[in-house]
Amino acid sequence: MSYSKPYYILLFILLAFVALVAKAQLPHDFRSEQVLLCPDSQYYQAGDTIWLQGVVTCNSTTDFLPYSRYVTVELVTPDTAIARLETELDSLGRFSTLLPIDSLLHEGNYALRAYTELMRNFSPKNFAFQPITIAENYPDKDRDIDDTIICRAFPWGGSLASGMVQHITVWLCDRSGIALPGIELALKDGDGSTIDLRTTSANGFAVFSFAPERDAEYSVYSTRSYSTVPLAKVQTDDSKPKIQCFLQERKVSFTISNESALPRGYRIYGYDCKNGLSQVDAKTNRGAFLLQSKPSLFTIFLTDSLNRVLSQSSAFGVTKLQCSVTTPDVVALGDSIFPVIEGLPEHATIVTRLMTGNISMVGDAASAINIASQVTSPIPMPSNYVSYRNGEKFFNDVTAWLATATFSRFDLPDAIERDSLIYSHMPKLQMSFSGNAYLNSGYSLANGTLVAYNTETNEVSNTSFKKNGDFDLILNNYYGNTRFYFQAADKKELAVKAVFQFPDKTYPSVTLPEQLLFVVNDSTLNIEDSSLKLPELTVKAYVKKEANIPTNKFYSVRYKDREEIERRHYLTLRHVLQNIIGIKVEQKGVFSTRGASTLHGGSRVPIFVDNVQYGADMVDEIESLFEMPTEEIESVEYMPPWKALAYSWNSFNGLVLVKTRNSKIKPAETMGSFFTFEGLAPTLGFAPAVAKNAGKQTLVVDFISPQGTDTFYKEILVTDNK
């Protein structure tokens, strides 16, 4: 039996296609989230307040909703975090809050950084960054007036192989990192012969395509300057294997260059958020395979037998929403802008903002969620979409930029070998801080008790000291600038004066993306240590629980809340106290049933009504207090001694705490200490964009949904209605 040559070719293609289909899924729920961070401006003055809004999503979930319930936002320099806040997400993963700028902050370029606890499992490269400028007078020009050109050239796939068509991405900018469009570049070989001419795009990109020769060097020149000094040099390197991939809908095509440099037992992996991590069973140096779902970003890895990455390549798939947006061309100063949107999917999230001046560094939803959260590059991602009349040129710039990027969502060997251990932080139900306490004599408080009193909500929390005086105290969510009163007691439940220390060990160090260093390092940052200090606070994470578990106080026989008072039809405070276990009510007051105190010879229990104490000598007042109608009472609680110490230093038999329905009185200071900790920033409503400055501005509308993400730009004129 004989077959024709075309038959063998067709059979080979079919077998190659089948052999290249991805194997069974490896672990794929890599829960690194992504943040779209949207400040209301790029320029501020010291003392201003930044209005922040944004959305946290997770590409590995079908509904796009994040696992986390909180997001941390910081104002940072390359060395330190100057301001920090943590705010809660709503049911759609959105947040909106205010970040005050210190009035003593010096002029210069800074960056806003946003992340969740879960994102910290992977890398600071996944954090959201947004550069801002703080200056007395905002810059009038988009870029420097000098002719300084910074050029960076990157071969696709990380190296330049000989003998086949190769691509080089070139990016031009000025000293401030602003892209330089419309500049003609020439690619020349070692003899000075011009191989190709290209003009930079609106984002400063140019791509050269040619077939390099072995051991040759190529240089990039600007035809405008006629300089003999090249802007960048690239040399061929055939000692390294290289892989490249291309994405079309669900089809992934790949090519391996320098096949002779492949190590024995090499492997190929592919990853995207929708299809997970897969191993490609490839027997040839080129091929194609189909994915189950259409990805927005796909990365292919070439590794050795130990799964160490030798080369990688990423490809971007367009997933746009079919929406139409209608906005006014002219608005008055102070007006809110409500875009009319048609064709928006159900449960989609919309973020609107009005930006003044150059928007080349303003992030958009598609890049922040689909791309920037998974790969990183030493040059800025293209964002100047508004300069194009169609999306094709912008897509070409994104493709050129991806050729310079490396995957950063997770470390591939760790993900393959121990994927279940890479989640150490999960969304937290409560906030906590840690510290150490010791006496003035220097001895630590071992086996004692610490009571923390929230002066805003009148809530009391407690914990026990460890042998070295360390403690971990869990609190319900509290807001920033909340004042806490701390009272320490030794193991005999005696109130003592303690010295507290609160080390800050959990926040990540500042690691700015390389592309932001163009802007941030160019500024003069001279910050006084004494004027800008973050609170010393440790915040930990707890595993998410769906059930709403009532506190021990809810079940306690020593606590009567408003609901139980009404259900049991108590008429007066006396009736309530008579039904609390642990105390007995007599004509002259309330007494503890735990026996006479060995320290003070009596067992009388003081009564606090809205933190006003009724002592043993106030017999007449106590008798009238017992007749207080329950319509005025919110709750009644008998506190054991270790909790009572937060209210009175001599409450060694406990105390009765009565809160009225109009309780606003703060407790009096005792021998403890007051501290102010950083808590949650107040959550604001998710509001539309507001015209705050007159002149030409750019309206940015981001659409975020599981069906896709997109960004709409529109120039709007804001007029002074005065």
Disulfide bonds with the S-S distance in Angstrom:
none
